[in-house]
Amino acid sequence: MSSSPSYAGWEPSEHDANVPRESASISAQDMWEKYIQKRRPAAFDGLLDDDTWHGERFADLDYLRQQAGQAQVKVEPINSTKQTFGTAEKREAMTFVQFLDIVQDKRRGGKYYLTTQYEQEEEQGEDDDWPVLDPILPSPVHLLQKDFPLHPRILGNLVLQQCNLWVGGTQEPKSSGLHHDFHDNLYLLLSGYKRFVLFPPTAYPYLRLRGHVEHLHKNGLLVYEPDNRIRADGLDEIDAAHWRVASRSHQNRKKRRNHTQQDVHGSYEEAKQALQEIRAKYDPEEDEDDDEEEGDDVEEGEVPQDPESDDDAWEQDEDEYEQLFESDEPPSFSYIAPSVLHEHFRIPSPIPAPKDVDKTMIPLQGCPKPLVVDLKPGQMLYVPASWFHEVTSYGSHGSPHIAFNYWMHPPDGQEAKEPYVDTEVWNTIRNRVILHNHK
């Protein structure tokens, strides 16, 4: 690690074995003060109380067929050797209704899992100078949008990164593998059962990760080599600078349309200069190319258009992201087998150990004891970004296990009203997410 750990969030003590349980009616302010700001997991009895939440319908496979059956999805097959999911097996393309048929097939139901749909691209819309957002509503949830809010009351002013539907047909417990996510997670269980084994971000040196951790931010976000320019809020520094340029350019155009004399030309130019400087910091050759191609003919308030640098960079990032999940296991996953993890910490394991499991691949000495959380239908779990979790899932009485989740960008601020330090950029991104909801 290039710098010493700086985590300022909550860590379990030797006596903590479970996460606190709250009512789902907890106020957004209490949620912020007790859990989000402290970076502390919590379980909730009940689901969302927003008027627009009707996600209980997702437990009905016939309803899913009617509303989203034609959606194209890619589903993950189980690793035949490890008998777990989360191992970067090549995903298989099919329609959602075809997958639901598999889920109800007793012979094949436990062999596939619907997880995040990485390859779906976000449409740009009319203003193509805005940076590309991650897919907010990937398939099949884009066809279920009328049944859930994009901004749950309980999460206050956190900015949505993505919503997902998780469906598996296994009646025998299967594991996701030990890993962490890069966003705050609100996980709603609709059908079946889940057990989470949780470790704080500071446990990373003990968990035999596939990647090398470069930095641990104060809010717990882990950054891996070579992604050394990722901020605590999860934004790439270049992307953040790009958002600032686009935002100020938009302000300029708006002011001109309203025939106001005030102009933000100076601040726009400052933002554009900052973007060029940060590009030069990380890729001097790219910055020189940008200077040559932009020239001096860019009008005030316009974002420089450079299809051979900006657009290619975005496409390259997407290609790398796809390759990461399609051809190799992510750096945030552990080599430790779930059955070995359970045995090491004397957690009752419903998962039999594969014949060739490496029982020497155990957590390193000094690893903190994990928290264990059991979820049943009608309950939620909040997991802050970079909290490690191994999830054991199974259906019951022939019904699948189904969950819905919100990934929110990790906050790095101190106030519920302004949970992000870079308020200009995050207010801009929040507005873009809201606009997506009104398309």
Secondary structure, DSSP 8 states (H G I E B T S, - for coil): --S-----S----TT--S--EEETT--HHHHIIIIITTT--EEEES----TT--GGGGG-HHHHHHHHTT-EEEEEE--TTT--S-S----EEEEHHHHHHHHT-TTTGGGEEE---TT------S-TTS-----SS-TTGGGSGGGS-SS-GGGTT--EEEEEEEEE--SS-EE--SB--SSEEEEEEEESEEEEEEE-GGGGGGS-BSS-EEEE-TTS-EEETT-TTB-TTS-BHHHHHHHHHHHHHHHHHHHHHTT-S---HHHHHHHHHHHHHHHHHH-HHHHHHHHHHHTT---TT-----IIIIIHHHHHHHHHHHHHHHHS--TTBBSS-HHHHHHHTT----S---TT--TT----TT----EEEEE-TTEEEEE-TT-EEEEEEE-BTTB-EEEEEEEE----SS-SSS-SS-HHHHHHHHHHHHHHHT-
